Amino acid sequence: MKHVIVVEDDPVNATLFRMLLERRGGCRVSVTESAEEALKLARTGADAVVMDISLKGSMYQGHPVTGVDVCRLLKASPETAGIPVVLATAHAMRGDDRRLMEQSGADDYVSKPVVDHQAFVAQIRRWIDREAA
């Protein structure tokens, strides 16, 4: 069973992502709002990461971090660099997706709130299934 890590500080979004990916996507899902836990989980094995941008209050090595920072850490480590990361943010304006992906090294982007549940699951499955190909 494919493993997806959801890094999300909003409990409603975290529950929605978990439910969709487990029920419709057939995935095992780990949810955290902690940067340190997300990095630890990724090192133990993951097929994809859904990463919130804001991560209010998240710290790494005693410093505040955003989802962009955590994504950079994932992509900088040879151990986790190959894991696809999909950024998720409610702060989506024209051009933000490209800018945030360039800043973070992320592989893809989804705007919140996620309204089209089927499209969201299909988007994540494409990354997971690409890994298997």
N, C-alpha and C positions, 0 to 999 in steps of 0.2 A: 504494500500500500504506500503510495506516495506521501511524503511528509512536507507540509507547508507551515512555515512560521509566519504568524501574523503579529506584527509589532504595531500596537495601536493603543493609545491612551484613552480613547472614548469607549466606555463599556457597551454602548449601543452598537457602534460600528464593529467592535471586536466580536460581539455575539453574532451579528449579521454575517460577517466574513466567515466565522467558524461554521455557522449553520449551513451557509451556502456551499462552502468547500467540502464539508463532511457529507451532507445529504445529497447535493447535486453533483459534486465533483468527485466523490468517492475517495477523499483524502483524509489522512490523519493530520490534525491541526494542533499546533502548539501556539498559545496566545500569551504574549507578554507585553508590558509597557516599558520594560527595563532594557536599556541598551546592553548592559553587561550580560543579562540572561539571553538576549537575542544572539549575541556573539557566541556565547557558550553553546547554545542550542545548535547554531549553524555549524560549529566545529564538530558536533557529534553526528551531523548528517542531516541535510535538508535538500529537497528537490526544488524549492522556490521560497522566496520571502516576499510578503506583502508588507510594505514599510510606510507607516504614517510619517508625514513630513514634520509635524510640529513637536510631538513627544514632550508635552509640558512636564517639566520636573525631572526628565530623565538625565542621569549622570553616567559618565564613564571616566574611571580613574580620577574621581573627585571633581570633574569639570562638567558643566551642563552641555548636552549634545542634542542635536536635532536628528531627524531621520536621514537628512543629507549626510551628516557626519558619520552616522552608523553605516550607511551604505558605502561610503568611502573606505571605512575600516574593513568592511566585508570584502570589497573589491581589491584592497591593498594586500590582503593576506593570501598567499598561495593556497592555503587550506580551504578558503571559502570563495575565492575569486570567481569560480565557475558557476556558483549558485545564481540563478536568475533572480533579480530584485525588481519588483513592481512597486513604484512609488504610489502612494495614495494621499490625496490632499483635497481639502475643501477650498483652498486658496488658488483656484484655477482661473487664470485670465489668459487671454490670447498670448501665446509665446512662452507661458510659464512652463509648460510641459517640456519643451526642448531645453530651456535654460536649466531647469532643475535636473533633468537627466544628464546634461553636460557637467554640471557642478558635482553631481553625486556619483556618476559612473553607472547609474541604474540602467536596466535593460528595457523598461517599459513604464507606463504611467496610467493611472486611472483617477478620474475625478470623483470626489465624494460630494453629495451622497450618491451611492451606487443605486441607480434606479432600475437599470436593466440587469437583473440578476443573472439571467442566462448568459448574457454577453460577458459579464464579469467572470463567471465560472469558465466559460470557453476561453477567455483571455489567459487565465492562469493555467488551464489545462494545456493550451498550446505551448507554453514554456516548459511545463513538466514533460509533456509528450515529446517535445523536441529533444530534451535531454536523453530520452530513451532511444531515439532514432540514430 
